[in-house]
Amino acid sequence: MEAVRTVSSAPVYTIGELAREFDITTRAIRYYEDQGLLEPIRDGQKRMYRRRDRARLKLILRGKRLGMTLSEIRETFVLYDQAHGHQRQLRYYLGVLEEKREQLKQQRRDIEDALTELEQSYVRCRELLDEQERGDTG
């Protein structure tokens, strides 16, 4: 993706560019901004998003795919921002990340178990249907 222009030699993106890149609506991006998750530079009515906003948007969308609420995503951003250089906050943030990681690992195990059960049910249904079809023709 090519930035529209630069501010202090850092690339900036328009709302339309980000919407196209991430295949979401501009309304969704404005909503994330209203929720305090993105902080574009304003140039009159225009919004110009920095590299940081682009990275955050990517994390927001990934978090949503993983089942995180916007509140959890916001908390993660706040903790990350506060943690830079502060040992206590970094330890706390590591704890939050570890908890999220364990939740995701458990979800992955649950999904694998569900898929295994589904596959077994599928196979059994297929066998029963094959038996019935053979019985109907014989």
Contact map, one row per residue, 1 for C-alpha under 8 A:
111000000000000010001000000000000000000000000000000000000000000000000000000000000000000000000000000000000000000000000000000000000000000000
111100000000100000000000000000000000000000000000000000000000000000000000000000000000000000000000000000000000000000000000000000000000000000
111111000011110000000000000000000000000000000000000000000000000000000000000000000000000000000000000000000000000000000000000000000000000000
011111000011110000000000000000000000000000000000000000000000000000000000000000000000000000000000000000000000000000000000000000000000000000
001111100011100000000000000000000000000000000000000000000000000000000000000000000000000000000000000000000000000000000000000000000000000000
001111111111000000000000000000000000000000000000000000000000000000000000000000000000000000000000000000000000000000000000000000000000000000
000011111111000000000000000000000000000000000000000000000000000000000000000000000000000000000000000000000000000000000000000000000000000000
000001111100000000000000000000000000000000000000000000000000000000000000000000000000000000000000000000000000000000000000000000000000000000
000001111110000000000000000000000000000000000000000000000000000000000000000000000000000000000000000000000000000000000000000000000000000000
000001111111000000000000000000000000000000000000011000000000000000000000000000000000000000000000000000000000000000000000000000000000000000
001111101111100000000000000000000000000000000000011000000000000000000000000000000000000000000000000000000000000000000000000000000000000000
001111100111110000000000000000000000000000000001111000000000000000000000000000000000000000000000000000000000000000000000000000000000000000
011110000011111011000000000000000000000000000001111000000000000000000000000000000000000000000000000000000000000000000000000000000000000000
001100000001111111000000000000000000000000000111100000000000000000000000000000000000000000000000000000000000000000000000000000000000000000
000000000000111111100000010010000000000000000011100000000000000000000000000000000000000000000000000000000000000000000000000000000000000000
000000000000011111110000010000000000000000000000000000000000000000000000000000000000000000000000000000000000000000000000000000000000000000
100000000000111111111000000000000000000000000000000000000000000000000000000000000000000000000000000000000000000000000000000000000000000000
000000000000111111111100000000000000000000000000000001000000000000000000000000000000000000000000000000000000000000000000000000000000000000
000000000000001111111111110010000000000000000000000000000000000000000000000000000000000000000000000000000000000000000000000000000000000000
000000000000000111111111100000000000000000000000000000000000000000000000000000000000000000000000000000000000000000000000000000000000000000
100000000000000011111110000000000000000000000000000000000000000000000000000000000000000000000000000000000000000000000000000000000000000000
000000000000000001111111000000000000000000000000000000000100000000000000000000000000000000000000000000000000000000000000000000000000000000
000000000000000000111111100000000000000000000000000000000000000000000000000000000000000000000000000000000000000000000000000000000000000000
000000000000000000110111110110000000000000000000000000000000000000000000000000000000000000000000000000000000000000000000000000000000000000
000000000000000000110011111110000000000000000000000000000000000000000000000000000000000000000000000000000000000000000000000000000000000000
000000000000001100100001111111000000000000000000000000000000000000000000000000000000000000000000000000000000000000000000000000000000000000
000000000000000000000000111111100000000000000000000000000000000000000000000000000000000000000000000000000000000000000000000000000000000000
000000000000000000000001111111110000000000000000000000000000000000000000000000000000000000000000000000000000000000000000000000000000000000
000000000000001000100001111111111000000000000000000000001000000000000000000000000000000000000000000000000000000000000000000000000000000000
000000000000000000000000011111111100000000000000000000000000000000000000000000000000000000000000000000000000000000000000000000000000000000
000000000000000000000000001111111110000000000000000000000000000000000000000000000000000000000000000000000000000000000000000000000000000000
000000000000000000000000000111111111110000000000000000000000000000000000000000000000000000000000000000000000000000000000000000000000000000
000000000000000000000000000011111111111100000000000000000000000000000000000000000000000000000000000000000000000000000000000000000000000000
000000000000000000000000000001111111110000000000000000000000000000000000000000000000000000000000000000000000000000000000000000000000000000
000000000000000000000000000000111111110000000000000000000000000000000000000000000000000000000000000000000000000000000000000000000000000000
000000000000000000000000000000011111111000000000000000000000000000000000010000000000000000000000000000000000000000000000000000000000000000
000000000000000000000000000000011111111000000000000000010000000000000000010010000000000000000000000000000000000000000000000000000000000000
000000000000000000000000000000011111111100000000000010011000000000000000000000000000000000000000000000000000000000000000000000000000000000
000000000000000000000000000000001001111110000000100010000000000000000000000000000000000000000000000000000000000000000000000000000000000000
000000000000000000000000000000001000011111000011110010000000000000000000000000000000000000000000000000000000000000000000000000000000000000
000000000000000000000000000000000000001111100011110000000000000000000000000000000000000000000000000000000000000000000000000000000000000000
000000000000000000000000000000000000000111111111000000000000000000000000000000000000000000000000000000000000000000000000000000000000000000
000000000000000000000000000000000000000011111111000000000000000000000000000000000000000000000000000000000000000000000000000000000000000000
000000000000000000000000000000000000000001111100000000000000000000000000000000000000000000000000000000000000000000000000000000000000000000
000000000000000000000000000000000000000001111110000000000000000000000000000000000000000000000000000000000000000000000000000000000000000000
000000000000010000000000000000000000000001111111000000000000000000000000000000000000000000000000000000000000000000000000000000000000000000
000000000000011000000000000000000000000111101111100000000000000000000000000000000000000000000000000000000000000000000000000000000000000000
000000000001111000000000000000000000000111100111110000000000000000000000000000000000000000000000000000000000000000000000000000000000000000
000000000001111000000000000000000000001110000011111111000000000000000000000000000000000000000000000000000000000000000000000000000000000000
000000000111100000000000000000000000000110000001111111000000000000000000000000000000000000000000000000000000000000000000000000000000000000
000000000111100000000000000000000000000000000000111111100000000000000000000000000000000000000000000000000000000000000000000000000000000000
000000000000000000000000000000000000000000000000111111110000000000000000000000000000000000000000000000000000000000000000000000000000000000
000000000000000000000000000000000000011100000000111111111000000000000000000000000000000000000000000000000000000000000000000000000000000000
000000000000000001000000000000000000000000000000111111111100000000000000000000000000000000000000000000000000000000000000000000000000000000
000000000000000000000000000000000000000000000000001111111110000000000000000000000000000000000000000000000000000000000000000000000000000000
000000000000000000000000000000000000110000000000000111111111000000000000000000000000000000000000000000000000000000000000000000000000000000
000000000000000000000000000010000000010000000000000011111111100000000000000000000000000000000000000000000000000000000000000000000000000000
000000000000000000000100000000000000000000000000000001111111110000000000000000000000000000000000000000000000000000000000000000000000000000
000000000000000000000000000000000000000000000000000000111111111000000000000000000000000000000000000000000000000000000000000000000000000000
000000000000000000000000000000000000000000000000000000011111111100000100100000000000000000000000000000000000000000000000000000000000000000
000000000000000000000000000000000000000000000000000000001111111110000000000000000000000000000000000000000000000000000000000000000000000000
000000000000000000000000000000000000000000000000000000000111111111000000000000000000000000000000000000000000000000000000000000000000000000
000000000000000000000000000000000000000000000000000000000011111111111000100000000000000000000000000000000000000000000000000000000000000000
000000000000000000000000000000000000000000000000000000000001111111111100000000000000000000000000000000000000000000000000000000000000000000
000000000000000000000000000000000000000000000000000000000000111111110000000000000000000000000000000000000000000000000000000000000000000000
000000000000000000000000000000000000000000000000000000000000011111110000000000000000000000000000000000010000000000000000000000000000000000
000000000000000000000000000000000000000000000000000000000000001111111000000000000000000000000000000000000000000000000000000000000000000000
000000000000000000000000000000000000000000000000000000000000001111111101100000000000000000000000000000000000000000000000000000000000000000
000000000000000000000000000000000000000000000000000000000000001100111111100000000000000000000000000000000000000000000000000000000000000000
000000000000000000000000000000000000000000000000000000000001000100011111110000000000000000000000000000000000000000000000000000000000000000
000000000000000000000000000000000000000000000000000000000000000000001111111000000000000000000000000000000000000000000000000000000000000000
000000000000000000000000000000000000000000000000000000000000000000011111111100000000000000000000000000000000000000000000000000000000000000
000000000000000000000000000000000000000000000000000000000001001000011111111110000000000000000000000000000000000000000000000000000000000000
000000000000000000000000000000000001100000000000000000000000000000000111111111000000000000000000000000000000000000000000000000000000000000
000000000000000000000000000000000000000000000000000000000000000000000011111111100000000000000000000000000000000000000000000000000000000000
000000000000000000000000000000000000000000000000000000000000000000000001111111110000000000001000000000000000000000000000000000000000000000
000000000000000000000000000000000000100000000000000000000000000000000000111111111000000000000000000000000000000000000000000000000000000000
000000000000000000000000000000000000000000000000000000000000000000000000011111111100000000000000000000000000000000000000000000000000000000
000000000000000000000000000000000000000000000000000000000000000000000000001111111110000010001000000000000000000000000000000000000000000000
000000000000000000000000000000000000000000000000000000000000000000000000000111111111000001001000000000000000000000000000000000000000000000
000000000000000000000000000000000000000000000000000000000000000000000000000011111111000000000000000000000000000000000000000000000000000000
000000000000000000000000000000000000000000000000000000000000000000000000000001111111010010000000000000000000000000000000000000000000000000
000000000000000000000000000000000000000000000000000000000000000000000000000000111111111111001000000000000000000000000000000000000000000000
000000000000000000000000000000000000000000000000000000000000000000000000000000011111110011000000000000000000000000000000000000000000000000
000000000000000000000000000000000000000000000000000000000000000000000000000000000011111001000000000000000000000000000000000000000000000000
000000000000000000000000000000000000000000000000000000000000000000000000000000000111111111000000000000000000000000000000000000000000000000
000000000000000000000000000000000000000000000000000000000000000000000000000000000010111111100000000000000000000000000000000000000000000000
000000000000000000000000000000000000000000000000000000000000000000000000000000000010011111110000000000000000000000000000000000000000000000
000000000000000000000000000000000000000000000000000000000000000000000000000000100111011111111000000000000000000000000000000000000000000000
000000000000000000000000000000000000000000000000000000000000000000000000000000010011111111111100000000000000000000000000000000000000000000
000000000000000000000000000000000000000000000000000000000000000000000000000000000000001111111110000000000000000000000000000000000000000000
000000000000000000000000000000000000000000000000000000000000000000000000000000000000000111111111000000000000000000000000000000000000000000
000000000000000000000000000000000000000000000000000000000000000000000000000100110010000011111111100000000000000000000000000000000000000000
000000000000000000000000000000000000000000000000000000000000000000000000000000000000000001111111110000000000000000000000000000000000000000
000000000000000000000000000000000000000000000000000000000000000000000000000000000000000000111111111000000000000000000000000000000000000000
000000000000000000000000000000000000000000000000000000000000000000000000000000000000000000011111111100000000000000000000000000000000000000
000000000000000000000000000000000000000000000000000000000000000000000000000000000000000000001111111110000000000000000000000000000000000000
000000000000000000000000000000000000000000000000000000000000000000000000000000000000000000000111111111000000000000000000000000000000000000
000000000000000000000000000000000000000000000000000000000000000000000000000000000000000000000011111111100000000000000000000000000000000000
000000000000000000000000000000000000000000000000000000000000000000000000000000000000000000000001111111110000000000000000000000000000000000
000000000000000000000000000000000000000000000000000000000000000000000000000000000000000000000000111111111000000000000000000000000000000000
000000000000000000000000000000000000000000000000000000000000000000000000000000000000000000000000011111111100000000000000000000000000000000
000000000000000000000000000000000000000000000000000000000000000000000000000000000000000000000000001111111110000000000000000000000000000000
000000000000000000000000000000000000000000000000000000000000000001000000000000000000000000000000000111111111000000000000000000000000000000
000000000000000000000000000000000000000000000000000000000000000000000000000000000000000000000000000011111111100000000000000000000000000000
000000000000000000000000000000000000000000000000000000000000000000000000000000000000000000000000000001111111110000000000000000000000000000
000000000000000000000000000000000000000000000000000000000000000000000000000000000000000000000000000000111111111000000000000000000000000000
000000000000000000000000000000000000000000000000000000000000000000000000000000000000000000000000000000011111111100000000000000000000000000
000000000000000000000000000000000000000000000000000000000000000000000000000000000000000000000000000000001111111110000000000000000000000000
000000000000000000000000000000000000000000000000000000000000000000000000000000000000000000000000000000000111111111000000000000000000000000
000000000000000000000000000000000000000000000000000000000000000000000000000000000000000000000000000000000011111111100000000000000000000000
000000000000000000000000000000000000000000000000000000000000000000000000000000000000000000000000000000000001111111110000000000000000000000
000000000000000000000000000000000000000000000000000000000000000000000000000000000000000000000000000000000000111111111000000000000000000000
000000000000000000000000000000000000000000000000000000000000000000000000000000000000000000000000000000000000011111111100000000000000000000
000000000000000000000000000000000000000000000000000000000000000000000000000000000000000000000000000000000000001111111110000000000000000000
000000000000000000000000000000000000000000000000000000000000000000000000000000000000000000000000000000000000000111111111000000000000000000
000000000000000000000000000000000000000000000000000000000000000000000000000000000000000000000000000000000000000011111111100000000000000000
000000000000000000000000000000000000000000000000000000000000000000000000000000000000000000000000000000000000000001111111110000000000000000
000000000000000000000000000000000000000000000000000000000000000000000000000000000000000000000000000000000000000000111111111000000000000000
000000000000000000000000000000000000000000000000000000000000000000000000000000000000000000000000000000000000000000011111111100000000000000
000000000000000000000000000000000000000000000000000000000000000000000000000000000000000000000000000000000000000000001111111110000000000000
000000000000000000000000000000000000000000000000000000000000000000000000000000000000000000000000000000000000000000000111111111000000000000
000000000000000000000000000000000000000000000000000000000000000000000000000000000000000000000000000000000000000000000011111111100000000000
000000000000000000000000000000000000000000000000000000000000000000000000000000000000000000000000000000000000000000000001111111110000000000
000000000000000000000000000000000000000000000000000000000000000000000000000000000000000000000000000000000000000000000000111111111000000000
000000000000000000000000000000000000000000000000000000000000000000000000000000000000000000000000000000000000000000000000011111111100000000
000000000000000000000000000000000000000000000000000000000000000000000000000000000000000000000000000000000000000000000000001111111110000000
000000000000000000000000000000000000000000000000000000000000000000000000000000000000000000000000000000000000000000000000000111111111000000
000000000000000000000000000000000000000000000000000000000000000000000000000000000000000000000000000000000000000000000000000011111111100000
000000000000000000000000000000000000000000000000000000000000000000000000000000000000000000000000000000000000000000000000000001111111110000
000000000000000000000000000000000000000000000000000000000000000000000000000000000000000000000000000000000000000000000000000000111111111000
000000000000000000000000000000000000000000000000000000000000000000000000000000000000000000000000000000000000000000000000000000011111111100
000000000000000000000000000000000000000000000000000000000000000000000000000000000000000000000000000000000000000000000000000000001111111110
000000000000000000000000000000000000000000000000000000000000000000000000000000000000000000000000000000000000000000000000000000000111111111
000000000000000000000000000000000000000000000000000000000000000000000000000000000000000000000000000000000000000000000000000000000011111111
000000000000000000000000000000000000000000000000000000000000000000000000000000000000000000000000000000000000000000000000000000000001111111
000000000000000000000000000000000000000000000000000000000000000000000000000000000000000000000000000000000000000000000000000000000000111111
000000000000000000000000000000000000000000000000000000000000000000000000000000000000000000000000000000000000000000000000000000000000011111
